[in-house]
């Protein structure tokens, strides 16, 4: 009897680089993320990575807006 050909194992998703993670979160925050990019990135990103990066981005954004507003009002 002949053996059935073995199905190749799916490779585990590659871990994303730091810049890829920042690009993904930044594009999502500005609403310019395409479907193809989303489908490529989602298998390799963990929810924890996305949440932490998004929180850091939001903190930087809020501090920037408050700083600019304080500077403008102070003049």
FIFI-796296 format. One record per residue: residue in one letter; x, y, z of N, C-alpha, C, O in turn. Coordinates in steps of 0.2 Angstrom, whole numbers, padded with zeros to 4 digits, always signed. Layout:
% residues N
AXYZXYZXYZXYZ ...
% end
This chain:
% residues 75
X+0004-0006+0000+0000+0000+0000+0004+0006+0000+0010+0006+0003 X+0002+0011-0003+0006+0017-0003+0003+0022+0002-0003+0022+0003 X+0007+0026+0005+0005+0031+0010+0003+0037+0006+0005+0039+0001 X-0002+0040+0009-0005+0047+0007+0000+0052+0008+0004+0052+0013 X+0001+0057+0003+0006+0062+0004+0004+0066+0010-0001+0068+0011 X+0010+0067+0014+0009+0071+0020+0007+0078+0018+0010+0081+0014 X+0003+0081+0022+0001+0088+0021+0006+0092+0024+0008+0091+0030 X+0009+0098+0021+0014+0102+0025+0010+0105+0030+0005+0108+0030 X+0014+0106+0036+0012+0109+0042+0012+0117+0040+0016+0119+0037 X+0007+0120+0043+0007+0127+0042+0012+0130+0047+0013+0129+0052 X+0016+0135+0044+0021+0138+0047+0018+0143+0053+0013+0146+0051 X+0021+0143+0058+0018+0148+0063+0019+0155+0061+0024+0156+0058 X+0014+0159+0063+0015+0166+0060+0021+0169+0063+0023+0168+0069 X+0024+0173+0059+0031+0177+0061+0029+0182+0066+0024+0185+0065 X+0033+0183+0071+0032+0189+0075+0033+0195+0072+0038+0196+0068 X+0029+0200+0073+0030+0206+0069+0035+0210+0072+0037+0210+0078 X+0038+0214+0068+0044+0219+0071+0040+0225+0074+0034+0226+0073 X+0044+0229+0078+0042+0234+0081+0039+0240+0076+0034+0242+0078 X+0042+0241+0071+0040+0246+0066+0033+0244+0063+0029+0248+0062 X+0033+0237+0062+0027+0235+0059+0021+0236+0064+0015+0237+0061 X+0022+0234+0070+0017+0235+0075+0015+0243+0075+0009+0244+0076 X+0019+0247+0075+0018+0254+0076+0014+0256+0069+0009+0260+0070 X+0016+0254+0064+0013+0256+0057+0005+0253+0057+0001+0257+0055 X+0005+0247+0060-0002+0244+0060-0007+0248+0065-0012+0250+0063 X-0004+0250+0071-0008+0254+0076-0010+0261+0073-0015+0263+0074 X-0004+0264+0070-0005+0271+0068-0010+0271+0062-0014+0276+0062 X-0010+0266+0058-0015+0266+0052-0022+0265+0054-0026+0268+0052 X-0022+0261+0059-0029+0260+0062-0032+0266+0066-0038+0267+0065 X-0028+0269+0069-0030+0275+0073-0032+0281+0068-0037+0285+0069 X-0029+0281+0062-0031+0287+0057-0036+0284+0052-0038+0288+0048 X-0038+0278+0053-0043+0275+0048-0041+0274+0041-0045+0274+0037 X-0034+0273+0040-0032+0272+0033-0029+0265+0032-0025+0264+0028 X-0032+0260+0036-0030+0253+0035-0034+0250+0030-0040+0250+0030 X-0030+0246+0025-0033+0243+0020-0035+0235+0022-0032+0233+0027 X-0040+0232+0019-0042+0226+0020-0036+0221+0019-0035+0216+0024 X-0032+0221+0014-0027+0217+0013-0021+0217+0018-0019+0212+0020 X-0020+0223+0020-0015+0224+0025-0017+0221+0032-0013+0218+0036 X-0024+0222+0033-0027+0219+0039-0026+0212+0040-0024+0209+0045 X-0028+0209+0034-0028+0201+0034-0020+0199+0034-0019+0193+0037 X-0015+0202+0032-0009+0200+0032-0006+0201+0040-0002+0196+0042 X-0008+0206+0043-0005+0207+0050-0009+0204+0055-0005+0202+0060 X-0015+0202+0055-0019+0200+0061-0016+0193+0063-0016+0192+0069 X-0014+0188+0059-0012+0182+0061-0006+0182+0066-0005+0178+0070 X-0002+0187+0064+0005+0188+0068+0005+0193+0074+0010+0193+0077 X-0001+0196+0075-0001+0201+0080-0005+0198+0086-0011+0195+0085 X-0003+0199+0092-0007+0197+0098-0011+0203+0100-0009+0209+0100 X-0017+0202+0103-0021+0207+0106-0017+0211+0111-0018+0217+0111 X-0013+0208+0115-0010+0212+0120-0005+0217+0117-0005+0222+0120 X-0001+0215+0112+0003+0219+0109-0001+0225+0106+0001+0231+0107 X-0006+0224+0103-0010+0229+0100-0013+0234+0105-0013+0240+0104 X-0016+0231+0111-0018+0236+0116-0013+0240+0119-0014+0246+0120 X-0007+0237+0121-0002+0241+0124+0000+0247+0119+0001+0252+0121 X+0001+0245+0113+0004+0250+0108-0001+0255+0107+0000+0261+0107 X-0008+0254+0107-0013+0259+0106-0013+0263+0112-0015+0269+0111 X-0013+0260+0118-0013+0265+0124-0007+0269+0124-0008+0275+0126 X-0001+0267+0122+0005+0272+0122+0003+0277+0117+0005+0283+0118 X+0001+0275+0111-0001+0280+0106-0006+0285+0108-0005+0291+0107 X-0011+0283+0112-0016+0288+0114-0013+0292+0120-0015+0298+0120 X-0009+0290+0124-0006+0294+0129-0002+0299+0126-0002+0305+0128 X+0002+0297+0121+0007+0302+0117+0002+0308+0114+0004+0314+0114 X-0003+0305+0111-0008+0310+0107-0011+0315+0112-0011+0321+0111 X-0014+0312+0118-0017+0317+0123-0012+0322+0126-0013+0328+0127 X-0006+0319+0128-0001+0324+0130+0001+0329+0125+0002+0335+0127 X+0002+0327+0119+0003+0332+0114-0002+0337+0113-0001+0343+0113 X-0008+0335+0113-0014+0340+0112-0014+0345+0118-0015+0351+0117 X-0014+0342+0124-0014+0346+0130-0008+0351+0130-0009+0357+0132 X-0002+0349+0128+0004+0353+0128+0003+0359+0123+0005+0365+0124 X+0001+0357+0117-0001+0362+0112-0006+0367+0114-0005+0373+0113 X-0011+0365+0117-0017+0369+0119-0014+0374+0125-0016+0380+0125 X-0010+0371+0129-0007+0375+0135-0003+0381+0132-0003+0386+0134 X+0001+0379+0127+0006+0384+0124+0002+0389+0121+0004+0395+0121 X-0003+0387+0117-0007+0392+0113-0011+0397+0118-0011+0403+0117 X-0014+0394+0123-0018+0398+0128-0013+0403+0132-0015+0408+0134 X-0007+0400+0133-0003+0404+0137+0000+0410+0134+0003+0415+0137 X+0000+0411+0127+0003+0416+0123-0002+0422+0123+0000+0427+0120 
% end
